[in-house]
């Protein structure tokens, strides 16, 4: 007896390890088993997964061996019967249940109190879906219940009730029939399973105030419900307390668990109210204080309010929302976009310092091999863990694990479509890094992208567009000569691709003129500004606002060269277009008007100046107007520009 409950005596063979069972059955030779054990030790991956991934065992056989091992541990069959049944599985390639029946084992003990069986007996899933979920669970390493929820086969609420039923079964508090019946009733009524069990007299509800460890962790905001369910499942599968599992999975630190257990005991002994215990644990988790400090705070609520008033706790996203610059939905979309970009995620993790830089680099390489179809996700995980433990590169890990041939076997045929898709993906990633402001990394990535474009012979407009992104990076870095060279190369390429007048060419002409203006080479800026203006007049028509911007830019170069007559004529044309298309009070119209007024003042044309509605002529420090073409997305799309 233990804690007033009867406990099962584990059989002598209950400690039988998976490797021993596999070796004893003769499924593997000693050498193969030793190799697999070595890889399992080096990578931290379960032996069973190593055996499957190395091709020593098939998934079905592994599942049968693991089930048999569980039945031995629970005292349902002995090792002799297990070997006999597994021999049938191997010979006839059937399931363990079928082999048990054929071997004459009582059908009542074919399977233990597994979560899947409980849900199947209650009618929530069928055998086919359970088998698929078990395969997914084995492949991903996630517990079966979490896999069922993520696959949409059962809701979160049902998983919670079923796991509680499993706990009661494990502790011999209810029978299997009682658990199954009450599971259906609890889920249909949306109540805890203990309620229908108590109503039928199967279970006595606690007579004093009590709370489970998971419940206090949830109430204090320390854990999410998904994390708790995952930990409970792992605990049931491995016969471990939930607190130990939570620390093993790094969901919670040991200090927080210790505090939660102490508070749980106080609530059970009625020395502390449940509400106060929850607030104390929340403060311990949130503020990093000790249990004694939390308990000495007589009113945690007031403390929390005071802290929120006097401490700058507003995050930057919250600040942006508060100032109406972004909405919650826009923030959500932005964060989702970041999570889909491996390079951006890696950059954030690097800045946060939460992962070793070398491990991060090898993680990106491993993930890339997976994305390219050269490794499965499981193999990629094993490779990365090997790299981390042994401080080696991905290439070295593949050699050590003897998986180079696996990489080559799974490598897809290098078609042009594949190359172009990977190049476009690289462009998107590099542009995201550029927009984040990491110019050094962006420069390196865009240089590699241009080299790759040469290799796979990208001869359409995407190649010069990529050159212009790198040119803009150089321009920001004040590497003006390199930027100018790239802009001019792009201009030459675009002129070869398109007819004499095209928006793509116009955009690059303006980029060259803008850079020349920035470095105060006004003659060069004027030269390309004139070409830009002429081309826009043909493409957009002489009265389009884009033409007004081009006139304004050209007027600025003449103005700064003190050629006031030319500048005034150009500004006047721009002013006429802006006034007619945008209105006299539009900011663009006012800006051009001020520049025009400044030239009139320089020319002593006071009569004309007086007619500009009293606009005060000021210092000219004009900003360059750009042509919004191409958009960022067009850089990565198929080149179908006419």
N, C-alpha and C positions, 0 to 999 in steps of 0.2 A: 504493500500500500504506500502511496505517496500523495501528500496533501489531501488525504481522505479519498483518493481515487485508486482504483485497481489499475496496475500497469502491466503491459505485456512483457514477457521475458524474451529478449532477443536471442535467437538461435546462435550457436557457435559460429555458423557460417555467415552471420549477418555482416561481418566486416569484410567479406569477399570483395576485392577490388575488380574493376572492369578488366584490367589487363590480365589478372590471374584467371578470370573466367574465360576470356578469349583464348589465352594460351592453353588452359586446361582442356578446352574443347577442340583444340587443334585447328582453329580458324586461321591462325598465323604462326609462322615459325618464330623461334627465339630472336633471330637477327632482325626480322622485320618489326617485331614488337619492341625490341630495344631501340631501333631507329625512331619509331613513332613516339616512344616515351621521351627520347632525347629532344625531339622537336616540340613536344608538349611542354616539357620543362623550360625550354629556351623561349618559347613564344607566349606561355601562359594560357594557351588554348586547351580546352578539354581534350583528353585523349581520344574520345570518340570522334570528334570533329577532325582531328589530325588523321585518324585512320581512314575516314571517308575522303578527305581532301587529297590524301596521298594515294588513293586508289586501292587500299588494302581491303576495305569493306564497302559494301553498298549501304545506302541509307536504310533500306528495309531490314537488312540483317543487323545493323547497329541498333535500330529501334527495338528489335526483338531481344537482343542481348541486354539492353538497358532495362526493358520491362522485366525480363527474367531476374536481373540483378535486384530490382526493386522488390519483387515477390520473395526472393531469398531473404532480403533484409527484414521484410515484414513477417517472416516465418510462415508464408503460405505454401512454399515448396522448399525442398532441400536442394543441395548442389547436385546431387545425383540425378534428381528429376529434371533440374534445369538443363544439365548437359544432354539428357535424353531428348527433351523437348526441342532444344536448339538444334540438335542433330536432324530432327524431323524438318525444322524450318529450313535448314541448309539444303537438305536432300530434295524436298518437295517445293521449295521456294514459296511457302505459304506464310500466313501470319502466325504470330505466337498463339493467339486464341484458337486457331484451327489446329495447330500442333498440340495444344493442351487437350483439346477434345479427342484427337486421334490417339493421344497417349493415355487416355482414360482418366484424366484429372477432373475432379468435381467441377462442374461449370460454375458453381457458386463462388469459387475462389479464383476464377480465371483472371480477374483484374482487381486491383485494390481500389481504395477510395480516391481515385483520380478525379480531378476537376472535370475533365472531358466526359468521363462516364456519367458523372452526376448530372451534367447539363443534358447529356443524351437521354438518360433515363427520365428526366423531367420533361423531355419533348422539345427542347429549345434548339438543338442541332441534331443532324443525322450523322451516320457513320462516315459518309463520303466527305462532308464538310469538316468533320473532326479530323479525318486523316490528312486532308489538305492543310489544316491549321497546324497539326503536329509537325508536318514537313516544314512549314514556314517557321515554326518555333525552333526547330532543330537548326535550320539554316541561319537564322538571325541571332539566335542566342536569347531571344526574348521569351518570357514565360508564356505558356499556352493561353492563359486568360487575356493577357495584354495583346497577344496576336489575334485572338478572336474579336476583341474590341476594335483594334486597328483595321481589321478586315471587314468590319461592319456586320459581323455575324451575330453579335450580341451587344446590348447597350451596357454602358458603364455601371448602371444601377444593378443589373442582373449579376454582373461579375462580382460586385461587392457582396451581394447576398449569398452567392454561391461559395465565395471564399470563406465567409463566416460559417456556412454550413460545413465546409471542409474542416474548419478548426474544431467545430463541435464533434464531428465524426472522429477526427484524430484523437481527441481527448476522451472518446467513448462516452460522451454526454448524451448522445441520441443514436438511434439505429439508422441504417441506410434508408429504410422505407420512410421513417419519420422525416429524415432530412429532405428526401426527394419531394414528399407531399408538401411539406412546409415551405420548400423553396418556391414551388408554383404559387402557393397562397400568398407568400410574402411579396413576390414580384407583382402579382396582379393587384394587390392592395397598396403597393408602395410603402411597405412597413418593414422594419428589421425582421429577420427570420425568427428571432427569439419570441416575437409576439404570437404568431400562430402556434409555435411549439408550446408556449405557456398556456394558451387558450385550451389546448387539447390535453394539458397535463403532462406533456413530455419533458418539460423543462421548467425549472423554478427560476424566476427572475430574481436578481439581487434585491435583498431587503433593505440595504443601506446604500447611501450615495457612493457610486464608484464610476470609474472611467477607464477605458482601455488606453494603452499607450498611444496607439494610432489616433484615437479620438482627440486626445489632448494636443497632440502634434498638429493635427488638422485645425483644431479650433484656434490654436495660437498662430496659425499662418506659417508654420515652419515647414510643412509638407503640403504638396498637392495631393488630391485624391488618387491621381494616376500613380504617383510615386509610392504612396502607401499600398495600393493594390499590388503593384509590382513586387514590393518588398515582402508582403504577406505571402504571395505565391512562391517566391524564392525560398522563404522560410519553411513553408510547408513541404516543398520539394526536397529540401536539404536538411530538414529537421533542425533548423536553427531558430533562435528567438528573433523576433522582428527587429529588435533594437540592434542586434549584432549584424543583421542583414543590411540595415540602413547605413551603418558605418562602413561595412564592406563595399557597398555600392557607392559610397561617398555622397549619399544624399544629405547626411547630417554628420557633424563632428561629434566625437565621443563625449565631449563636455556637455553638449546640448542634450544628448541622450541621457546622461547621468542626471542632469537637472530635471528632465522630464520624468524619469523614474522616481526621483525623490518627491516631486510634486504629486505624482500619481499615488504614492504611498500616503502622503499627507491627506489627500482627498478621501482615500479609502478609510483612514483612521479618523476622519471628520475633524482633523485639526486645522484644515484649510478649506475654504469654500471653493467650489469648482470654478467659479468666475474669476476669483483672485488667483488661482493657480494658472489659469489660462493667460491672464494678463501678465503674470510674473514670467512665464515661459516666453511669451512674446517679447518682453523687454530684454530677457537674457539673449534671445536669438538676434534681435534687432540691434541692440546697443552694445553687446559684448560684455555685459556686466555679470557678476557672479550671482549664484542663487541667494546668498546671504544679502547682497545689495538689493536684489529684486524683492525679497521678503520684507526687508526693512523699510521699503517704500510703502507707506501706509495707504496711499491712494494712487495706484498706477495710472488711473485714468487722468487725474489732474496733472501728473508728471508728464504724461504723453502730450497733453494739450499745451502745457507750458513749453515743452521742448519744441513742438511744432511752431509755436509763435516766435521763439527766440533764436531758432537755428535756421540757417539757410539750407533747407532740404529740397528746394525746387530743382528738379532735373532740367536739363536743356530742352528735351522734347516737351516737357510740361510748360516750360517758359514760352516756347514757340506756339503752343496751343493757347496759352493764356493771352498772348499778344495777337491772336487771330491770324498768325502767319501760315499755319498749317492746321488741318483738321485731323481728328483721330484716324479717320480712314486713310488719309494721305500718309500719315506716319506709319500705319500698319503696312501699307503697300511698299513704302520705302524700306522698312525693316525686312519684309519678305524678299524684296529685290536683293538686298545685301546678303541674306542667307543663301540665296541661289547662286551667289558668285563666290567660288572657292578662294580666289585671290583676295577679295575684299574681307572675307571672314578671317583669312590667315593674317591679313594686315591688322585687323582689330585685335586678334588674339596676341599678336606680336607686341603691339602697343600696350596692351593690358599686362603683358608679362606673365600670362597664366600658363604658358607652355614653352618648352625649350625651343630656341630658334632652329636648331639642327633637326629636331624631331618634326617641327612644322614644315620644313623644306622637304623632308622625306615623306611626310604625310601628303603633301601636294603631288609629289611624284607617284606615290602609290595610288592615289585617287585618280590621277590622270591615266594610269595603266588600266584601272577599272573602267573609266569612262570610254577609253578607246577599245574596250572589249578584249584587252590582252590578258586580264586577270579577272576572276570572279570577285565579288565583293568580299567573300570569306578569305580568299587567297590574299587579297590586298590588305585585309586586316591583320592577317598572320605576318605578312612581310613587314608591315609597319611596326608591329610589336617586337619582331626580331631586331629591326633596326634600333628601336628604342633601348632594348635590353643590352644589345651588344655594341651599340654606338658605331654602326656601320651604315653604308649607303644602301639604297634599294637594290642596285646592281649586285653588290656584295651579298645581300640577303638572298637574292634569287639564286646565286651560285651556291651559297651554303646550304640552302634548302633543296638544291638540285631541281629548281623549277624554271630554269631558263628555257627548257624545251616546251614547258607548259605555256610560257609567254609567247613563244614563236608559233606554237600550234594554234593558239587562240587569236593571234594577230590577224585582223581582217585584211583582205586584199586592198592595196592602196590605190583605190580608184580616184579619178579627178574629183568626183562629187564629194568623196570623203575628205580629200585634202582641202577642198574649198570650204567645206562645212567647219573643219577644225580651224582653218585660218580665220573664218568669220567669228568663231567663238573666241579666238585669241584677241581679235580686234575689240570685241565687246568688253572683255575683261580689262584689256589695256586702257580702253577709253574710260572705264569706271575708275581705274586707279588714277588716271590723269585728272578726272573731275574731283577726286578726293584730295588732290593737291600733292600727291607723292611723286614729284617730278623725276627724281632719280630712278625710281623703279619704272615709272611710265616710259622714260627715255629708253631704258634698256629693253623693255618689252616691245616698243615700237620699232626699235632698230632690228630686233629679231624678226618682227613681223615683216618688215621690208625685205630682209634677207630671204625669208621663206617665200615671199611673193615672187622673188626672182627665180627661186628653185622650182616652184610649181607653175611658173609662167602665167601669172595673173597680168594680162595685158589690157584689161579694160580700165574704166575710170576709177575703180576702187584702189588701184595702185597709186595714182597721183593723189587721191584723197588721203591715203595713209601717210604719204610724204608730207602733206600739209599739216597733219596733226603733230608729227614730229617737229616740223618747222615752228609751229606755235609753241611747243615746249622749249625749243632753243631760244625763241624770242623772249619768253618769260625769264629764261636763265641768262638773258643778255648776251647770248652767243649769236650776235646779229648776222655775222658773215655766213655762218653755217645755216641759219634760218633762211637767209636770202637765197643761198644756193639751192636749197630744197624747194623753195617757192618757185624759183625759175625753172628747175627741173620739172616740177609739176605742170607749170604753164606750157612748157615745150611738149610734154606728153599729151595734155588736153588738146592742144592745137592740132596734134597729129590724129587724135581720136574723133574730133568733132568738126563741123563746118566752121566757116569763118566767124560767125556770130553765134555764141551759145552762152547760156547762163553759167555753166561750169567755168568757161574761160573767163567770163566777166568777174566771177567771184575771186578767182586767183589773181587777176589783174589788180583788183582792189586790195587783196592781201599784200601784194608786193608794194603797192603805193602806200599802204598804211605803215608797213615796216620802214620804208624809206623816210616817211614823215617822222616816225618815232626817233630815228637816228639822225634827224635833221639834214638828211640828204634831199633838199627840197627840189632840186633839178630832176633827180631820179623819180621822186614822188610825182612831180608834175607830169613827167613823160608817161608814166603808167596811168595816172589819173585821167589824162586826156583820152587814152585808148578805152578806158573803162566807161567814160562818159559817152563816147561815140557808140560803143557797143550797146549800152543800155538804151539809148535813144532808138536804136533799131529794134531791140528786143521788146521794150516795154512801151514805146511811144514817147514823144517829146514832152508830154505833160504828166507823166507818172511820178508819184512821190519818190520812187527810187532814183529817178533822173534828178530831182531836186537835191537829194543827198549827194549825188555825184557832182553836181554843180557846186554845192556847198564845200565839198572836199577840195575840188580844184581851185575854187576861190580862195580857200584858206592857204594853199601853197603859194598862190600869187600874192596874197595879202602879206604873208610873212617875208616875202622877197621884196616888199615895198613897191610892188607894181599895182598901185591902187586903182588905176583906171580899169585894168583887166579884172581885178578882183571885184570892183563895184558892179561891173557888167554881169559877171557870173552870179554874184549874190542877188542881183535884181531879178534875174531869170528864176533863180531858186525861190525867191520870195513870192514871185507871181504864181508859181506852181503851188507852193504851200498855201498861199492865201485862198486860191481857187479850189483846192482839193481838201485841205484840212481846216480852213477857217483862219481868220486873223488872230484869234486868241489861243490857237494851239501852241504848245510849248516849242515845237519844231519851228513854227512860223516866227515866234518871238525871238528864238535864238538866231535865225538867219537875219532877221530885221536888225538886231543889235550889231551883227558883224557888218551889215550893209551901212548902218549909221556910222560905224567907226571909220569906214573907208571914205564916206562923204565928208566926215570931219577932217580927215587927213588931207582931202582934196580942197578944203575950204569951200565946199558947196553947201553953204549955210541955208540957202533958200530951200533946197531939196531936203536937207536934214530936218528943217522945221515942219515938213509935211508928214513926217513919220510918227505922228500922234504922240509926240513928246517922249519917244523912247530914248533913254540915256545911252550914249555910246560909252562902252566900257573897254577894258583890256581884252584883247583877243587871245584866248588860250584854248582854241577849238579842240573838240574831241572828234576823232575820225568816225564817220558813219560806215557801217558794214552792210554788205548784202547778205541776207540770211539764207545762204545756199552754199553747200548742201546742209541738210539737217544731220545730226549725229547718226540717226538710224540709217540714213542712206549710205553711209560709209560701209555698212555691213551687208546690205541687201544685194541681190543679184543686179548686175550692171545692165539695166534695160533703159538707160537714159537716151532719149532721142535728140 
